[in-house]
Amino acid sequence: MDFRFNFDPSTLIDETLLITVKGMAGVFVVLGVIILAIYLLNKFAADKKEKQTK
């Protein structure tokens, strides 16, 4: 196997940047889903807690 490092600046914007943007968007989507899930769990758990104390 012959591995050679080829740096081609034309692929920087077309391929590499697009892959990076997709990855970052995926990270933010997953973080948003996690934050939403935690918010909803806290909201439903707080409702049960308030009903038990009254």
A tleap script that builds the chain and sets N, CA, C and O, in Angstrom:
source leaprc.protein.ff14SB
mol = sequence {
  NMET ASP PHE ARG PHE ASN PHE ASP PRO SER
  THR LEU ILE ASP GLU THR LEU LEU ILE THR
  VAL LYS GLY MET ALA GLY VAL PHE VAL VAL
  LEU GLY VAL ILE ILE LEU ALA ILE TYR LEU
  LEU ASN LYS PHE ALA ALA ASP LYS LYS GLU
  LYS GLN THR CLYS
}
set mol.1.N position { 0.841 -1.182 0.000 }
set mol.1.CA position { 0.000 0.000 0.000 }
set mol.1.C position { 0.878 1.236 0.000 }
set mol.1.O position { 1.839 1.354 0.760 }
set mol.2.N position { 0.517 2.132 -0.866 }
set mol.2.CA position { 1.293 3.363 -0.985 }
set mol.2.C position { 0.399 4.543 -0.604 }
set mol.2.O position { -0.473 4.957 -1.368 }
set mol.3.N position { 0.635 5.067 0.585 }
set mol.3.CA position { -0.141 6.217 1.046 }
set mol.3.C position { 0.673 7.479 0.820 }
set mol.3.O position { 1.791 7.617 1.317 }
set mol.4.N position { 0.102 8.377 0.076 }
set mol.4.CA position { 0.776 9.650 -0.178 }
set mol.4.C position { -0.124 10.782 0.283 }
set mol.4.O position { -1.343 10.739 0.119 }
set mol.5.N position { 0.491 11.777 0.854 }
set mol.5.CA position { -0.243 12.954 1.296 }
set mol.5.C position { -0.323 13.938 0.151 }
set mol.5.O position { 0.691 14.457 -0.315 }
set mol.6.N position { -1.529 14.188 -0.293 }
set mol.6.CA position { -1.742 15.160 -1.360 }
set mol.6.C position { -2.607 16.285 -0.826 }
set mol.6.O position { -3.749 16.060 -0.426 }
set mol.7.N position { -2.076 17.481 -0.818 }
set mol.7.CA position { -2.843 18.646 -0.383 }
set mol.7.C position { -3.364 19.370 -1.604 }
set mol.7.O position { -2.598 19.876 -2.424 }
set mol.8.N position { -4.680 19.410 -1.711 }
set mol.8.CA position { -5.318 20.075 -2.839 }
set mol.8.C position { -6.241 21.159 -2.290 }
set mol.8.O position { -7.315 20.845 -1.776 }
set mol.9.N position { -5.845 22.423 -2.387 }
set mol.9.CA position { -6.654 23.509 -1.812 }
set mol.9.C position { -8.059 23.613 -2.393 }
set mol.9.O position { -8.947 24.159 -1.738 }
set mol.10.N position { -8.281 23.114 -3.583 }
set mol.10.CA position { -9.618 23.212 -4.179 }
set mol.10.C position { -10.637 22.341 -3.442 }
set mol.10.O position { -11.833 22.633 -3.479 }
set mol.11.N position { -10.187 21.283 -2.778 }
set mol.11.CA position { -11.112 20.432 -2.027 }
set mol.11.C position { -11.398 20.989 -0.639 }
set mol.11.O position { -12.278 20.489 0.061 }
set mol.12.N position { -10.664 22.013 -0.241 }
set mol.12.CA position { -10.840 22.558 1.106 }
set mol.12.C position { -12.249 23.100 1.303 }
set mol.12.O position { -12.887 22.796 2.311 }
set mol.13.N position { -12.738 23.879 0.378 }
set mol.13.CA position { -14.062 24.482 0.517 }
set mol.13.C position { -15.148 23.502 0.106 }
set mol.13.O position { -16.164 23.385 0.791 }
set mol.14.N position { -14.954 22.810 -0.978 }
set mol.14.CA position { -15.995 21.930 -1.508 }
set mol.14.C position { -16.292 20.744 -0.597 }
set mol.14.O position { -17.454 20.477 -0.291 }
set mol.15.N position { -15.282 20.046 -0.170 }
set mol.15.CA position { -15.504 18.807 0.565 }
set mol.15.C position { -15.281 18.965 2.061 }
set mol.15.O position { -16.164 18.656 2.861 }
set mol.16.N position { -14.120 19.439 2.434 }
set mol.16.CA position { -13.743 19.469 3.839 }
set mol.16.C position { -14.630 20.395 4.652 }
set mol.16.O position { -15.096 20.017 5.727 }
set mol.17.N position { -14.868 21.590 4.161 }
set mol.17.CA position { -15.689 22.542 4.893 }
set mol.17.C position { -17.131 22.055 4.996 }
set mol.17.O position { -17.778 22.245 6.026 }
set mol.18.N position { -17.633 21.434 3.948 }
set mol.18.CA position { -18.995 20.909 3.964 }
set mol.18.C position { -19.145 19.796 4.999 }
set mol.18.O position { -20.143 19.745 5.718 }
set mol.19.N position { -18.166 18.918 5.074 }
set mol.19.CA position { -18.194 17.842 6.067 }
set mol.19.C position { -18.132 18.421 7.475 }
set mol.19.O position { -18.831 17.947 8.371 }
set mol.20.N position { -17.300 19.443 7.677 }
set mol.20.CA position { -17.176 20.084 8.983 }
set mol.20.C position { -18.482 20.749 9.396 }
set mol.20.O position { -18.900 20.629 10.547 }
set mol.21.N position { -19.125 21.444 8.474 }
set mol.21.CA position { -20.394 22.114 8.774 }
set mol.21.C position { -21.473 21.090 9.111 }
set mol.21.O position { -22.255 21.300 10.039 }
set mol.22.N position { -21.523 19.998 8.378 }
set mol.22.CA position { -22.503 18.952 8.669 }
set mol.22.C position { -22.264 18.356 10.057 }
set mol.22.O position { -23.214 18.098 10.796 }
set mol.23.N position { -21.017 18.141 10.403 }
set mol.23.CA position { -20.689 17.596 11.720 }
set mol.23.C position { -21.064 18.543 12.841 }
set mol.23.O position { -21.616 18.119 13.856 }
set mol.24.N position { -20.771 19.823 12.667 }
set mol.24.CA position { -21.112 20.808 13.691 }
set mol.24.C position { -22.624 20.950 13.824 }
set mol.24.O position { -23.137 21.084 14.935 }
set mol.25.N position { -23.338 20.923 12.708 }
set mol.25.CA position { -24.802 20.995 12.759 }
set mol.25.C position { -25.367 19.779 13.489 }
set mol.25.O position { -26.318 19.897 14.262 }
set mol.26.N position { -24.784 18.628 13.244 }
set mol.26.CA position { -25.216 17.421 13.938 }
set mol.26.C position { -25.004 17.510 15.436 }
set mol.26.O position { -25.850 17.075 16.217 }
set mol.27.N position { -23.878 18.074 15.837 }
set mol.27.CA position { -23.594 18.246 17.267 }
set mol.27.C position { -24.635 19.157 17.902 }
set mol.27.O position { -25.142 18.854 18.982 }
set mol.28.N position { -24.961 20.267 17.248 }
set mol.28.CA position { -25.943 21.195 17.804 }
set mol.28.C position { -27.340 20.583 17.844 }
set mol.28.O position { -28.099 20.846 18.776 }
set mol.29.N position { -27.686 19.780 16.859 }
set mol.29.CA position { -28.994 19.112 16.873 }
set mol.29.C position { -29.079 18.137 18.037 }
set mol.29.O position { -30.086 18.104 18.745 }
set mol.30.N position { -28.045 17.352 18.240 }
set mol.30.CA position { -28.040 16.388 19.341 }
set mol.30.C position { -28.087 17.111 20.679 }
set mol.30.O position { -28.814 16.693 21.580 }
set mol.31.N position { -27.320 18.194 20.824 }
set mol.31.CA position { -27.369 18.973 22.065 }
set mol.31.C position { -28.764 19.541 22.298 }
set mol.31.O position { -29.256 19.535 23.427 }
set mol.32.N position { -29.395 20.024 21.251 }
set mol.32.CA position { -30.750 20.553 21.381 }
set mol.32.C position { -31.737 19.491 21.831 }
set mol.32.O position { -32.596 19.757 22.671 }
set mol.33.N position { -31.624 18.298 21.282 }
set mol.33.CA position { -32.514 17.199 21.671 }
set mol.33.C position { -32.289 16.825 23.133 }
set mol.33.O position { -33.251 16.586 23.863 }
set mol.34.N position { -31.043 16.771 23.565 }
set mol.34.CA position { -30.737 16.439 24.960 }
set mol.34.C position { -31.287 17.508 25.896 }
set mol.34.O position { -31.896 17.184 26.915 }
set mol.35.N position { -31.077 18.780 25.560 }
set mol.35.CA position { -31.578 19.874 26.401 }
set mol.35.C position { -33.100 19.837 26.463 }
set mol.35.O position { -33.676 20.027 27.534 }
set mol.36.N position { -33.755 19.599 25.341 }
set mol.36.CA position { -35.216 19.511 25.312 }
set mol.36.C position { -35.717 18.343 26.160 }
set mol.36.O position { -36.700 18.481 26.887 }
set mol.37.N position { -35.054 17.208 26.070 }
set mol.37.CA position { -35.459 16.042 26.857 }
set mol.37.C position { -35.318 16.318 28.352 }
set mol.37.O position { -36.200 15.959 29.132 }
set mol.38.N position { -34.220 16.950 28.756 }
set mol.38.CA position { -34.020 17.277 30.170 }
set mol.38.C position { -35.066 18.278 30.639 }
set mol.38.O position { -35.598 18.150 31.742 }
set mol.39.N position { -35.364 19.269 29.810 }
set mol.39.CA position { -36.381 20.267 30.159 }
set mol.39.C position { -37.740 19.605 30.368 }
set mol.39.O position { -38.428 19.883 31.350 }
set mol.40.N position { -38.122 18.728 29.441 }
set mol.40.CA position { -39.417 18.065 29.556 }
set mol.40.C position { -39.477 17.131 30.760 }
set mol.40.O position { -40.496 17.069 31.448 }
set mol.41.N position { -38.397 16.410 31.016 }
set mol.41.CA position { -38.373 15.528 32.187 }
set mol.41.C position { -38.493 16.325 33.476 }
set mol.41.O position { -39.214 15.921 34.388 }
set mol.42.N position { -37.797 17.450 33.565 }
set mol.42.CA position { -37.897 18.293 34.757 }
set mol.42.C position { -39.292 18.882 34.900 }
set mol.42.O position { -39.803 19.003 36.013 }
set mol.43.N position { -39.899 19.243 33.807 }
set mol.43.CA position { -41.242 19.826 33.850 }
set mol.43.C position { -42.259 18.800 34.348 }
set mol.43.O position { -43.084 19.114 35.206 }
set mol.44.N position { -42.206 17.585 33.820 }
set mol.44.CA position { -43.149 16.555 34.248 }
set mol.44.C position { -42.877 16.098 35.680 }
set mol.44.O position { -43.820 15.801 36.414 }
set mol.45.N position { -41.627 16.036 36.087 }
set mol.45.CA position { -41.291 15.635 37.450 }
set mol.45.C position { -41.721 16.712 38.439 }
set mol.45.O position { -42.133 16.382 39.551 }
set mol.46.N position { -41.639 17.974 38.074 }
set mol.46.CA position { -42.046 19.060 38.964 }
set mol.46.C position { -43.552 19.037 39.170 }
set mol.46.O position { -44.020 19.328 40.271 }
set mol.47.N position { -44.320 18.700 38.147 }
set mol.47.CA position { -45.773 18.613 38.288 }
set mol.47.C position { -46.161 17.540 39.301 }
set mol.47.O position { -47.058 17.761 40.115 }
set mol.48.N position { -45.516 16.408 39.265 }
set mol.48.CA position { -45.821 15.334 40.206 }
set mol.48.C position { -45.427 15.729 41.625 }
set mol.48.O position { -46.135 15.407 42.579 }
set mol.49.N position { -44.302 16.424 41.767 }
set mol.49.CA position { -43.836 16.841 43.078 }
set mol.49.C position { -44.813 17.831 43.711 }
set mol.49.O position { -45.109 17.731 44.901 }
set mol.50.N position { -45.309 18.776 42.934 }
set mol.50.CA position { -46.245 19.775 43.448 }
set mol.50.C position { -47.566 19.130 43.859 }
set mol.50.O position { -48.164 19.537 44.856 }
set mol.51.N position { -48.022 18.153 43.123 }
set mol.51.CA position { -49.275 17.479 43.458 }
set mol.51.C position { -49.139 16.675 44.745 }
set mol.51.O position { -50.096 16.584 45.514 }
set mol.52.N position { -47.970 16.092 44.993 }
set mol.52.CA position { -47.765 15.285 46.186 }
set mol.52.C position { -47.694 16.150 47.441 }
set mol.52.O position { -48.124 15.709 48.507 }
set mol.53.N position { -47.166 17.360 47.346 }
set mol.53.CA position { -47.009 18.206 48.528 }
set mol.53.C position { -48.307 18.902 48.912 }
set mol.53.O position { -48.426 19.377 50.041 }
set mol.54.N position { -49.278 18.979 48.017 }
set mol.54.CA position { -50.538 19.680 48.335 }
set mol.54.C position { -51.528 18.789 49.002 }
set mol.54.O position { -52.630 19.228 49.331 }
savepdb mol mol.pdb
quit
